Amino acid sequence: MSDRWDDDQLIAALRAAVRARQAVPREFVEVGQSAFAWHNIDAELAQLTYDSSLDALQGSSVRAEAASVRALTFTAPDLTIELEVSEDSLLGQIIPAQRGTVRILAADGPDTTTEADEIGCFAIRPIPARPFRVHCQTTGGVEALTGWITL
Protein backbone atom coordinates (compact mmCIF):
# COMPACT_ATOMS: atom_id res chain seq x y z
CA MET A 1 0.00 0.00 0.00
CA SER A 2 1.21 3.48 -0.83
CA ASP A 3 1.75 6.27 1.73
CA ARG A 4 -0.04 8.65 -0.61
CA TRP A 5 -3.72 9.42 -0.28
CA ASP A 6 -6.05 9.27 -3.18
CA ASP A 7 -8.80 11.88 -3.64
CA ASP A 8 -11.51 9.68 -2.09
CA GLN A 9 -9.45 9.13 1.08
CA LEU A 10 -8.73 12.85 1.37
CA ILE A 11 -12.41 13.80 0.94
CA ALA A 12 -13.42 11.18 3.55
CA ALA A 13 -10.85 12.55 6.01
CA LEU A 14 -12.04 16.12 5.47
CA ARG A 15 -15.69 15.09 6.01
CA ALA A 16 -14.70 13.35 9.25
CA ALA A 17 -12.86 16.48 10.43
CA VAL A 18 -15.87 18.69 9.69
CA ARG A 19 -18.20 16.29 11.55
CA ALA A 20 -15.84 16.25 14.53
CA ARG A 21 -15.74 20.08 14.60
CA GLN A 22 -19.54 20.25 14.55
CA ALA A 23 -19.75 17.93 17.57
CA VAL A 24 -18.01 20.47 19.85
CA PRO A 25 -20.55 22.60 21.78
CA ARG A 26 -20.70 26.21 20.53
CA GLU A 27 -20.16 27.63 24.04
CA PHE A 28 -16.99 25.58 24.45
CA VAL A 29 -15.56 26.93 21.20
CA GLU A 30 -16.47 30.54 22.12
CA VAL A 31 -14.83 30.33 25.54
CA GLY A 32 -11.73 28.79 23.99
CA GLN A 33 -11.50 31.56 21.41
CA SER A 34 -12.02 34.21 24.09
CA ALA A 35 -9.21 32.74 26.16
CA PHE A 36 -6.75 33.43 23.36
CA ALA A 37 -8.02 36.92 22.57
CA TRP A 38 -5.59 38.97 24.67
CA HIS A 39 -7.15 42.41 24.65
CA ASN A 40 -5.25 43.71 27.68
CA ILE A 41 -1.64 43.05 26.85
CA ASP A 42 -0.44 45.61 29.42
CA ALA A 43 -2.41 44.06 32.29
CA GLU A 44 -0.61 41.73 34.67
CA LEU A 45 -2.29 38.36 35.03
CA ALA A 46 -3.76 38.07 38.53
CA GLN A 47 -3.62 34.46 39.66
CA LEU A 48 -6.16 32.85 41.95
CA THR A 49 -4.42 32.52 45.32
CA TYR A 50 -7.43 31.79 47.54
CA ASP A 51 -10.88 30.27 47.05
CA SER A 52 -13.00 29.70 50.14
CA SER A 53 -14.97 26.95 48.39
CA LEU A 54 -11.82 24.82 48.45
CA ASP A 55 -11.67 25.06 52.25
CA ALA A 56 -14.96 23.18 52.55
CA LEU A 57 -13.81 20.55 50.06
CA GLN A 58 -10.58 19.97 52.00
CA GLY A 59 -12.40 19.70 55.31
CA SER A 60 -10.52 22.60 56.86
CA SER A 61 -13.69 24.44 57.80
CA VAL A 62 -14.63 24.33 61.47
CA ARG A 63 -18.15 25.60 60.92
CA ALA A 64 -21.15 23.35 61.14
CA GLU A 65 -22.80 25.00 58.12
CA ALA A 66 -21.36 26.26 54.87
CA ALA A 67 -20.59 29.96 54.54
CA SER A 68 -23.15 31.96 52.59
CA VAL A 69 -20.41 34.06 50.97
CA ARG A 70 -17.68 32.73 48.72
CA ALA A 71 -14.37 34.59 48.87
CA LEU A 72 -11.83 34.68 46.05
CA THR A 73 -8.43 36.39 46.02
CA PHE A 74 -6.46 37.11 42.85
CA THR A 75 -2.89 38.33 43.18
CA ALA A 76 -0.74 40.16 40.63
CA PRO A 77 2.71 41.69 41.27
CA ASP A 78 1.36 45.19 42.06
CA LEU A 79 -2.32 44.58 42.80
CA THR A 80 -4.61 42.20 44.64
CA ILE A 81 -8.29 41.77 43.78
CA GLU A 82 -10.53 40.40 46.51
CA LEU A 83 -14.03 39.23 45.57
CA GLU A 84 -16.96 38.13 47.68
CA VAL A 85 -19.80 36.32 45.96
CA SER A 86 -23.12 36.63 47.75
CA GLU A 87 -26.62 35.67 46.65
CA ASP A 88 -27.21 38.68 44.39
CA SER A 89 -23.95 40.57 43.99
CA LEU A 90 -20.24 40.39 43.44
CA LEU A 91 -18.47 42.68 45.92
CA GLY A 92 -14.82 43.47 45.53
CA GLN A 93 -11.87 45.49 46.67
CA ILE A 94 -8.65 46.54 44.99
CA ILE A 95 -5.62 46.31 47.27
CA PRO A 96 -3.71 48.52 47.90
CA ALA A 97 -6.82 50.65 48.31
CA GLN A 98 -7.26 53.16 45.51
CA ARG A 99 -9.72 54.41 42.94
CA GLY A 100 -10.00 52.64 39.64
CA THR A 101 -12.15 51.20 36.91
CA VAL A 102 -13.33 47.60 37.09
CA ARG A 103 -14.56 45.80 34.00
CA ILE A 104 -16.30 42.46 34.00
CA LEU A 105 -15.40 40.80 30.70
CA ALA A 106 -18.09 38.27 29.85
CA ALA A 107 -17.29 35.25 27.72
CA ASP A 108 -20.39 35.64 25.61
CA GLY A 109 -21.96 38.98 26.31
CA PRO A 110 -21.39 42.67 26.81
CA ASP A 111 -18.80 43.93 29.28
CA THR A 112 -19.90 45.61 32.51
CA THR A 113 -17.95 48.56 33.89
CA THR A 114 -18.05 50.09 37.36
CA GLU A 115 -15.86 52.37 39.42
CA ALA A 116 -13.89 51.45 42.53
CA ASP A 117 -14.09 54.11 45.24
CA GLU A 118 -11.19 55.69 47.16
CA ILE A 119 -10.80 52.59 49.34
CA GLY A 120 -10.91 50.31 46.29
CA CYS A 121 -14.42 48.92 46.86
CA PHE A 122 -16.79 48.07 44.01
CA ALA A 123 -19.98 46.07 43.40
CA ILE A 124 -21.29 44.18 40.38
CA ARG A 125 -25.00 43.41 40.12
CA PRO A 126 -26.20 40.98 38.92
CA ILE A 127 -23.58 38.29 39.25
CA PRO A 128 -22.46 37.12 35.81
CA ALA A 129 -24.19 33.86 34.89
CA ARG A 130 -21.49 32.81 32.42
CA PRO A 131 -17.68 32.63 32.67
CA PHE A 132 -16.10 36.06 33.12
CA ARG A 133 -12.83 37.83 33.88
CA VAL A 134 -12.19 40.88 36.05
CA HIS A 135 -9.98 43.65 34.68
CA CYS A 136 -8.93 46.37 37.12
CA GLN A 137 -7.15 49.57 36.17
CA THR A 138 -6.23 51.94 38.97
CA THR A 139 -6.05 55.70 38.59
CA GLY A 140 -2.30 55.26 39.07
CA GLY A 141 -2.14 53.18 35.89
CA VAL A 142 -1.68 49.71 37.40
CA GLU A 143 -3.67 47.01 35.59
CA ALA A 144 -4.53 43.43 36.52
CA LEU A 145 -6.63 40.81 34.76
CA THR A 146 -7.94 37.62 36.35
CA GLY A 147 -8.26 34.29 34.64
CA TRP A 148 -11.72 33.03 33.71
CA ILE A 149 -14.08 32.69 36.65
CA THR A 150 -17.11 30.40 36.69
CA LEU A 151 -19.41 30.59 39.70
MDTraj code that builds the backbone (N, CA, C; nanometers):
import mdtraj as md
import numpy as np

residues = "MET SER ASP ARG TRP ASP ASP ASP GLN LEU ILE ALA ALA LEU ARG ALA ALA VAL ARG ALA ARG GLN ALA VAL PRO ARG GLU PHE VAL GLU VAL GLY GLN SER ALA PHE ALA TRP HIS ASN ILE ASP ALA GLU LEU ALA GLN LEU THR TYR ASP SER SER LEU ASP ALA LEU GLN GLY SER SER VAL ARG ALA GLU ALA ALA SER VAL ARG ALA LEU THR PHE THR ALA PRO ASP LEU THR ILE GLU LEU GLU VAL SER GLU ASP SER LEU LEU GLY GLN ILE ILE PRO ALA GLN ARG GLY THR VAL ARG ILE LEU ALA ALA ASP GLY PRO ASP THR THR THR GLU ALA ASP GLU ILE GLY CYS PHE ALA ILE ARG PRO ILE PRO ALA ARG PRO PHE ARG VAL HIS CYS GLN THR THR GLY GLY VAL GLU ALA LEU THR GLY TRP ILE THR LEU".split()
xyz = np.array([
    [0.0836, -0.1182, 0.0000],
    [0.0000, 0.0000, 0.0000],
    [0.0879, 0.1242, 0.0000],
    [0.0459, 0.2247, -0.0685],
    [0.1213, 0.3482, -0.0830],
    [0.0946, 0.4407, 0.0350],
    [0.1929, 0.5273, 0.0675],
    [0.1754, 0.6268, 0.1735],
    [0.0973, 0.7472, 0.1232],
    [0.0678, 0.7531, -0.0018],
    [-0.0040, 0.8654, -0.0613],
    [-0.1530, 0.8407, -0.0516],
    [-0.2271, 0.9491, -0.0349],
    [-0.3722, 0.9420, -0.0275],
    [-0.4298, 0.9650, -0.1659],
    [-0.5351, 0.8938, -0.1941],
    [-0.6052, 0.9274, -0.3181],
    [-0.7140, 1.0291, -0.2835],
    [-0.7796, 1.0828, -0.3842],
    [-0.8800, 1.1880, -0.3640],
    [-0.9946, 1.1417, -0.2745],
    [-1.0396, 1.0189, -0.2898],
    [-1.1510, 0.9682, -0.2090],
    [-1.1131, 0.9612, -0.0609],
    [-0.9912, 0.9183, -0.0308],
    [-0.9455, 0.9133, 0.1080],
    [-0.9363, 1.0538, 0.1678],
    [-0.8867, 1.1473, 0.0897],
    [-0.8734, 1.2853, 0.1367],
    [-1.0107, 1.3467, 0.1650],
    [-1.1060, 1.3275, 0.0738],
    [-1.2413, 1.3805, 0.0937],
    [-1.3050, 1.3162, 0.2170],
    [-1.2862, 1.1871, 0.2372],
    [-1.3418, 1.1177, 0.3551],
    [-1.2808, 1.1731, 0.4834],
    [-1.1510, 1.1999, 0.4823],
    [-1.0848, 1.2551, 0.6013],
    [-1.1339, 1.3964, 0.6301],
    [-1.1531, 1.4763, 0.5271],
    [-1.2041, 1.6117, 0.5473],
    [-1.3466, 1.6097, 0.6015],
    [-1.4307, 1.5214, 0.5487],
    [-1.5685, 1.5091, 0.6013],
    [-1.5670, 1.4700, 0.7492],
    [-1.4800, 1.3770, 0.7851],
    [-1.4701, 1.3346, 0.9255],
    [-1.4255, 1.4508, 1.0136],
    [-1.3328, 1.5324, 0.9655],
    [-1.2856, 1.6478, 1.0430],
    [-1.3972, 1.7500, 1.0621],
    [-1.4755, 1.7739, 0.9579],
    [-1.5866, 1.8690, 0.9688],
    [-1.6915, 1.8172, 1.0667],
    [-1.7225, 1.6871, 1.0604],
    [-1.8204, 1.6292, 1.1549],
    [-1.7695, 1.6397, 1.2988],
    [-1.6409, 1.6156, 1.3187],
    [-1.5838, 1.6251, 1.4534],
    [-1.5913, 1.7677, 1.5054],
    [-1.5664, 1.8666, 1.4206],
    [-1.5743, 2.0081, 1.4601],
    [-1.7162, 2.0462, 1.4978],
    [-1.8142, 1.9934, 1.4276],
    [-1.9538, 2.0252, 1.4547],
    [-2.0014, 1.9632, 1.5853],
    [-1.9338, 1.8602, 1.6338],
    [-1.9750, 1.7933, 1.7565],
    [-1.9356, 1.8716, 1.8818],
    [-1.8446, 1.9679, 1.8697],
    [-1.8006, 2.0468, 1.9849],
    [-1.9073, 2.1514, 2.0169],
    [-1.9531, 2.1606, 2.1422],
    [-2.0555, 2.2601, 2.1779],
    [-2.0087, 2.4025, 2.1454],
    [-2.0995, 2.4832, 2.0931],
    [-2.0702, 2.6209, 2.0527],
    [-2.0099, 2.7011, 2.1672],
    [-2.0653, 2.6861, 2.2892],
    [-2.0163, 2.7626, 2.4043],
    [-1.8709, 2.7282, 2.4355],
    [-1.8357, 2.6022, 2.4192],
    [-1.6989, 2.5584, 2.4453],
    [-1.6021, 2.6254, 2.3487],
    [-1.6403, 2.6301, 2.2221],
    [-1.5565, 2.6930, 2.1203],
    [-1.5417, 2.8423, 2.1492],
    [-1.6517, 2.9096, 2.1862],
    [-1.6467, 3.0535, 2.2121],
    [-1.5574, 3.0864, 2.3306],
    [-1.5675, 3.0088, 2.4377],
    [-1.4828, 3.0333, 2.5544],
    [-1.3367, 3.0090, 2.5193],
    [-1.3094, 2.9056, 2.4415],
    [-1.1730, 2.8788, 2.3990],
    [-1.1157, 2.9919, 2.3152],
    [-1.1958, 3.0440, 2.2235],
    [-1.1499, 3.1555, 2.1414],
    [-1.1279, 3.2801, 2.2256],
    [-1.2162, 3.3042, 2.3220],
    [-1.2018, 3.4210, 2.4089],
    [-1.0759, 3.4124, 2.4940],
    [-1.0392, 3.2916, 2.5326],
    [-0.9209, 3.2743, 2.6164],
    [-0.7942, 3.3173, 2.5439],
    [-0.7928, 3.3070, 2.4126],
    [-0.6746, 3.3434, 2.3362],
    [-0.6799, 3.4857, 2.2831],
    [-0.7904, 3.5526, 2.3012],
    [-0.8018, 3.6918, 2.2573],
    [-0.7488, 3.7800, 2.3698],
    [-0.6253, 3.8213, 2.3616],
    [-0.5587, 3.8971, 2.4674],
    [-0.5749, 4.0452, 2.4394],
    [-0.6842, 4.1018, 2.4912],
    [-0.7152, 4.2414, 2.4652],
    [-0.6382, 4.3356, 2.5572],
    [-0.5884, 4.2864, 2.6670],
    [-0.5251, 4.3711, 2.7680],
    [-0.3797, 4.3299, 2.7855],
    [-0.3009, 4.3517, 2.6839],
    [-0.1636, 4.3045, 2.6853],
    [-0.0811, 4.3704, 2.7955],
    [-0.1195, 4.4913, 2.8373],
    [-0.0442, 4.5608, 2.9418],
    [-0.0842, 4.5180, 3.0825],
    [-0.1939, 4.4465, 3.0967],
    [-0.2413, 4.4058, 3.2289],
    [-0.1624, 4.2847, 3.2781],
    [-0.1250, 4.2881, 3.4042],
    [-0.0612, 4.1731, 3.4671],
    [-0.1684, 4.0675, 3.4938],
    [-0.1345, 3.9428, 3.4753],
    [-0.2289, 3.8358, 3.5033],
    [-0.2351, 3.8141, 3.6542],
    [-0.3553, 3.8286, 3.7099],
    [-0.3757, 3.8072, 3.8530],
    [-0.4163, 3.6616, 3.8732],
    [-0.3366, 3.5883, 3.9461],
    [-0.3621, 3.4459, 3.9664],
    [-0.4477, 3.4231, 4.0897],
    [-0.5333, 3.3227, 4.0815],
    [-0.6163, 3.2846, 4.1954],
    [-0.5263, 3.2295, 4.3050],
    [-0.5252, 3.2972, 4.4199],
    [-0.4417, 3.2520, 4.5315],
    [-0.5241, 3.2025, 4.6493],
    [-0.6558, 3.2283, 4.6475],
    [-0.7427, 3.1788, 4.7541],
    [-0.8847, 3.1642, 4.7018],
    [-0.9475, 3.0519, 4.7367],
    [-1.0877, 3.0268, 4.7050],
    [-1.1493, 2.9582, 4.8253],
    [-1.2416, 3.0254, 4.8917],
    [-1.3001, 2.9702, 5.0138],
    [-1.3772, 2.8415, 4.9884],
    [-1.4237, 2.8186, 4.8662],
    [-1.4973, 2.6947, 4.8387],
    [-1.4061, 2.5730, 4.8482],
    [-1.2759, 2.5925, 4.8319],
    [-1.1818, 2.4817, 4.8448],
    [-1.1604, 2.4424, 4.9910],
    [-1.1792, 2.5373, 5.0829],
    [-1.1667, 2.5064, 5.2248],
    [-1.2675, 2.3995, 5.2652],
    [-1.3901, 2.4149, 5.2206],
    [-1.4957, 2.3185, 5.2552],
    [-1.4657, 2.1824, 5.1941],
    [-1.4127, 2.1816, 5.0718],
    [-1.3809, 2.0548, 5.0064],
    [-1.2678, 1.9820, 5.0766],
    [-1.1729, 2.0569, 5.1339],
    [-1.0583, 1.9967, 5.2001],
    [-1.0861, 1.9656, 5.3461],
    [-1.2046, 2.0001, 5.3941],
    [-1.2397, 1.9700, 5.5315],
    [-1.1744, 2.0587, 5.6334],
    [-1.1204, 2.1732, 5.5912],
    [-1.0518, 2.2602, 5.6861],
    [-1.1474, 2.3571, 5.7550],
    [-1.2723, 2.3548, 5.7187],
    [-1.3693, 2.4439, 5.7803],
    [-1.4116, 2.3884, 5.9154],
    [-1.4208, 2.4765, 6.0149],
    [-1.4629, 2.4326, 6.1473],
    [-1.6087, 2.4652, 6.1736],
    [-1.6750, 2.5251, 6.0761],
    [-1.8148, 2.5603, 6.0924],
    [-1.9041, 2.4387, 6.0716],
    [-2.0185, 2.4423, 6.1327],
    [-2.1153, 2.3353, 6.1141],
    [-2.1885, 2.3512, 5.9817],
    [-2.2120, 2.4760, 5.9396],
    [-2.2801, 2.5002, 5.8125],
    [-2.1857, 2.5723, 5.7169],
    [-2.2186, 2.5619, 5.5885],
    [-2.1360, 2.6263, 5.4870],
    [-2.1553, 2.7769, 5.4918],
    [-2.0508, 2.8506, 5.4583],
    [-2.0588, 2.9961, 5.4543],
    [-2.1504, 3.0391, 5.3412],
    [-2.2240, 3.1480, 5.3622],
    [-2.3147, 3.1958, 5.2594],
    [-2.2436, 3.2850, 5.1591],
    [-2.1191, 3.3208, 5.1859],
    [-2.0406, 3.4064, 5.0974],
    [-1.9168, 3.3292, 5.0530],
    [-1.8901, 3.3344, 4.9251],
    [-1.7685, 3.2730, 4.8722],
    [-1.6654, 3.3831, 4.8536],
    [-1.5442, 3.3603, 4.8979],
    [-1.4372, 3.4588, 4.8871],
    [-1.3311, 3.4087, 4.7895],
    [-1.2877, 3.4981, 4.7013],
    [-1.1828, 3.4680, 4.6045],
    [-1.0774, 3.5784, 4.6123],
    [-0.9512, 3.5416, 4.6040],
    [-0.8432, 3.6392, 4.6020],
    [-0.7559, 3.6118, 4.4811],
    [-0.7324, 3.7172, 4.4021],
    [-0.6464, 3.7106, 4.2853],
    [-0.5284, 3.8043, 4.3101],
    [-0.4080, 3.7553, 4.2869],
    [-0.2888, 3.8328, 4.3175],
    [-0.2040, 3.8526, 4.1922],
    [-0.1670, 3.9775, 4.1691],
    [-0.0736, 4.0159, 4.0633],
    [0.0443, 4.0836, 4.1322],
    [0.1534, 4.1086, 4.0615],
    [0.2707, 4.1689, 4.1268],
    [0.2421, 4.2998, 4.2009],
    [0.1575, 4.3876, 4.1449],
    [0.1359, 4.5187, 4.2060],
    [-0.0058, 4.5415, 4.2560],
    [-0.0909, 4.4386, 4.2493],
    [-0.2322, 4.4584, 4.2803],
    [-0.2948, 4.3269, 4.3245],
    [-0.3827, 4.3357, 4.4222],
    [-0.4612, 4.2203, 4.4637],
    [-0.6078, 4.2557, 4.4448],
    [-0.6853, 4.1591, 4.3962],
    [-0.8293, 4.1772, 4.3781],
    [-0.8986, 4.0765, 4.4675],
    [-0.9753, 4.1272, 4.5631],
    [-1.0529, 4.0399, 4.6505],
    [-1.1986, 4.0475, 4.6088],
    [-1.2621, 3.9306, 4.5958],
    [-1.4027, 3.9231, 4.5566],
    [-1.4809, 3.8429, 4.6590],
    [-1.6017, 3.8880, 4.6860],
    [-1.6960, 3.8125, 4.7683],
    [-1.8210, 3.7917, 4.6853],
    [-1.8624, 3.6669, 4.6748],
    [-1.9797, 3.6322, 4.5964],
    [-2.0928, 3.6021, 4.6931],
    [-2.1957, 3.6865, 4.6912],
    [-2.3121, 3.6631, 4.7754],
    [-2.4271, 3.6170, 4.6865],
    [-2.5471, 3.6157, 4.7414],
    [-2.6621, 3.5667, 4.6649],
    [-2.6907, 3.6496, 4.5411],
    [-2.6780, 3.7835, 4.5503],
    [-2.7213, 3.8676, 4.4393],
    [-2.6162, 3.9662, 4.3879],
    [-2.4945, 3.9599, 4.4432],
    [-2.3946, 4.0569, 4.3992],
    [-2.2533, 4.0011, 4.4114],
    [-2.1663, 4.0674, 4.3388],
    [-2.0240, 4.0389, 4.3439],
    [-1.9598, 4.1643, 4.4014],
    [-1.9086, 4.1543, 4.5238],
    [-1.8474, 4.2681, 4.5916],
    [-1.6964, 4.2502, 4.5867],
    [-1.6255, 4.3595, 4.5647],
    [-1.4819, 4.3471, 4.5528],
    [-1.4065, 4.4637, 4.6107],
    [-1.2749, 4.4433, 4.6211],
    [-1.1869, 4.5493, 4.6667],
    [-1.0520, 4.5336, 4.5987],
    [-0.9993, 4.6476, 4.5556],
    [-0.8651, 4.6543, 4.4988],
    [-0.7697, 4.6854, 4.6140],
    [-0.6606, 4.6095, 4.6220],
    [-0.5618, 4.6306, 4.7274],
    [-0.4250, 4.6447, 4.6608],
    [-0.3468, 4.7493, 4.6909],
    [-0.3713, 4.8524, 4.7896],
    [-0.4898, 4.9401, 4.7484],
    [-0.5593, 4.9889, 4.8513],
    [-0.6821, 5.0654, 4.8315],
    [-0.6576, 5.1894, 4.7470],
    [-0.7363, 5.2005, 4.6394],
    [-0.7263, 5.3159, 4.5507],
    [-0.8420, 5.3152, 4.4518],
    [-0.8676, 5.4297, 4.3953],
    [-0.9720, 5.4414, 4.2942],
    [-0.9293, 5.3693, 4.1668],
    [-1.0304, 5.3286, 4.0899],
    [-1.0004, 5.2638, 3.9637],
    [-1.1260, 5.2262, 3.8884],
    [-1.1061, 5.1685, 3.7737],
    [-1.2149, 5.1195, 3.6906],
    [-1.2086, 4.9675, 3.6888],
    [-1.3236, 4.9062, 3.7077],
    [-1.3330, 4.7603, 3.7092],
    [-1.4251, 4.7187, 3.5964],
    [-1.3742, 4.6320, 3.5103],
    [-1.4557, 4.5800, 3.3999],
    [-1.4751, 4.4313, 3.4178],
    [-1.5990, 4.3876, 3.4018],
    [-1.6302, 4.2457, 3.3995],
    [-1.6379, 4.2078, 3.2525],
    [-1.5471, 4.1226, 3.2090],
    [-1.5402, 4.0802, 3.0701],
    [-1.6114, 3.9469, 3.0573],
    [-1.7283, 3.9474, 2.9989],
    [-1.8093, 3.8269, 2.9852],
    [-1.7621, 3.7448, 2.8660],
    [-1.7709, 3.6138, 2.8801],
    [-1.7289, 3.5246, 2.7722],
    [-1.8195, 3.5370, 2.6510],
    [-1.9463, 3.5647, 2.6728],
    [-2.0394, 3.5640, 2.5608],
    [-2.1421, 3.6763, 2.5674],
    [-2.1022, 3.7875, 2.6214],
    [-2.1964, 3.8980, 2.6309],
    [-2.1241, 4.0298, 2.6441],
    [-2.2008, 4.1355, 2.6682],
    [-2.1390, 4.2674, 2.6808],
    [-2.0600, 4.2799, 2.8117],
    [-1.9581, 4.3651, 2.8082],
    [-1.8804, 4.3934, 2.9285],
    [-1.9603, 4.4841, 3.0209],
    [-1.9304, 4.4738, 3.1501],
    [-1.9905, 4.5614, 3.2506],
    [-1.8780, 4.6411, 3.3140],
    [-1.8979, 4.7707, 3.3293],
    [-1.7952, 4.8558, 3.3890],
    [-1.8516, 4.9261, 3.5116],
    [-1.7696, 4.9350, 3.6156],
    [-1.8054, 5.0087, 3.7360],
    [-1.6798, 5.0756, 3.7898],
    [-1.6988, 5.1648, 3.8829],
    [-1.5860, 5.2369, 3.9424],
    [-1.5580, 5.1845, 4.0831],
    [-1.4307, 5.1752, 4.1165],
    [-1.3894, 5.1449, 4.2530],
    [-1.3705, 5.2774, 4.3250],
    [-1.4187, 5.2849, 4.4491],
    [-1.4093, 5.4109, 4.5236],
    [-1.2685, 5.4311, 4.5811],
    [-1.2524, 5.5338, 4.6644],
    [-1.1193, 5.5687, 4.7160],
    [-1.0568, 5.4612, 4.8040],
    [-1.1371, 5.3699, 4.8580],
    [-1.0797, 5.2586, 4.9343],
    [-1.0784, 5.1293, 4.8519],
    [-1.1021, 5.1437, 4.7205],
    [-1.0911, 5.0311, 4.6290],
    [-1.2122, 4.9406, 4.6193],
    [-1.3233, 4.9789, 4.6833],
    [-1.4416, 4.8921, 4.6855],
    [-1.5287, 4.9120, 4.5618],
    [-1.5880, 4.8027, 4.5157],
    [-1.6790, 4.8074, 4.4014],
    [-1.7825, 4.6958, 4.4149],
    [-1.8919, 4.7078, 4.3387],
    [-1.9980, 4.6068, 4.3399],
    [-2.0454, 4.5825, 4.1973],
    [-2.0738, 4.4578, 4.1674],
    [-2.1290, 4.4181, 4.0381],
    [-2.2616, 4.3481, 4.0642],
    [-2.3665, 4.4021, 4.0028],
    [-2.4998, 4.3414, 4.0117],
    [-2.5614, 4.3416, 3.8734],
    [-2.6153, 4.2316, 3.8315],
    [-2.6200, 4.0984, 3.8924],
    [-2.4875, 4.0243, 3.8729],
    [-2.4762, 3.9138, 3.9402],
    [-2.3578, 3.8291, 3.9254],
    [-2.3599, 3.7694, 3.7846],
    [-2.2486, 3.7715, 3.7141],
    [-2.2464, 3.7116, 3.5805],
    [-2.2844, 3.5634, 3.5849],
    [-2.3716, 3.5243, 3.4942],
    [-2.4185, 3.3860, 3.4893],
    [-2.3240, 3.2957, 3.4101],
    [-2.2420, 3.3550, 3.3271],
    [-2.1490, 3.2810, 3.2419],
    [-2.0056, 3.3092, 3.2852],
    [-1.9078, 3.2343, 3.2336],
    [-1.7683, 3.2627, 3.2673],
    [-1.7332, 3.4091, 3.2384],
    [-1.6494, 3.4657, 3.3256],
    [-1.6102, 3.6059, 3.3122],
    [-1.4699, 3.6262, 3.3675],
    [-1.4126, 3.7413, 3.3341],
    [-1.2834, 3.7833, 3.3878],
    [-1.3027, 3.9199, 3.4502],
    [-1.2161, 3.9556, 3.5435],
    [-1.2193, 4.0876, 3.6052],
    [-1.0925, 4.1611, 3.5634],
    [-1.1105, 4.2803, 3.5072],
    [-0.9984, 4.3647, 3.4679],
    [-1.0041, 4.4913, 3.5525],
    [-0.9000, 4.5168, 3.6283],
    [-0.8925, 4.6366, 3.7123],
    [-0.7825, 4.7272, 3.6598],
    [-0.8151, 4.8563, 3.6517],
    [-0.7154, 4.9571, 3.6167],
    [-0.7269, 5.0694, 3.7181],
    [-0.6210, 5.0911, 3.7931],
    [-0.6233, 5.1942, 3.8965],
    [-0.5972, 5.3295, 3.8338],
    [-0.6320, 5.4350, 3.9076],
    [-0.6047, 5.5702, 3.8585],
    [-0.4545, 5.5950, 3.8466],
    [-0.3753, 5.5163, 3.9170],
    [-0.2301, 5.5261, 3.9068],
    [-0.1728, 5.4517, 3.7873],
    [-0.2588, 5.3852, 3.7097],
    [-0.2142, 5.3183, 3.5888],
    [-0.1780, 5.1715, 3.6025],
    [-0.1971, 5.1127, 3.7211],
    [-0.1682, 4.9709, 3.7402],
    [-0.2879, 4.8908, 3.6894],
    [-0.2607, 4.7843, 3.6131],
    [-0.3671, 4.7008, 3.5594],
    [-0.3463, 4.5557, 3.5999],
    [-0.4574, 4.4860, 3.6238],
    [-0.4527, 4.3431, 3.6522],
    [-0.5746, 4.2781, 3.5898],
    [-0.5580, 4.1556, 3.5425],
    [-0.6634, 4.0806, 3.4765],
    [-0.6660, 3.9406, 3.5347],
    [-0.7824, 3.8975, 3.5811],
    [-0.7938, 3.7621, 3.6353],
    [-0.8085, 3.6612, 3.5224],
    [-0.7913, 3.5354, 3.5572],
    [-0.8263, 3.4287, 3.4643],
    [-0.9774, 3.4169, 3.4593],
    [-1.0268, 3.3207, 3.3833],
    [-1.1717, 3.3025, 3.3713],
    [-1.2291, 3.2495, 3.5005],
    [-1.3406, 3.3066, 3.5423],
    [-1.4081, 3.2693, 3.6654],
    [-1.5449, 3.2135, 3.6295],
    [-1.5782, 3.0980, 3.6851],
    [-1.7108, 3.0395, 3.6694],
    [-1.7663, 3.0164, 3.8087],
    [-1.8812, 3.0731, 3.8371],
    [-1.9410, 3.0593, 3.9705],
    [-2.0547, 2.9589, 3.9677],
])
top = md.Topology()
chain = top.add_chain()
for i, resn in enumerate(residues, 1):
    res = top.add_residue(resn, chain, resSeq=i)
    for name in ("N", "CA", "C"):
        top.add_atom(name, md.element.get_by_symbol(name[0]), res)
traj = md.Trajectory(xyz[None], top)
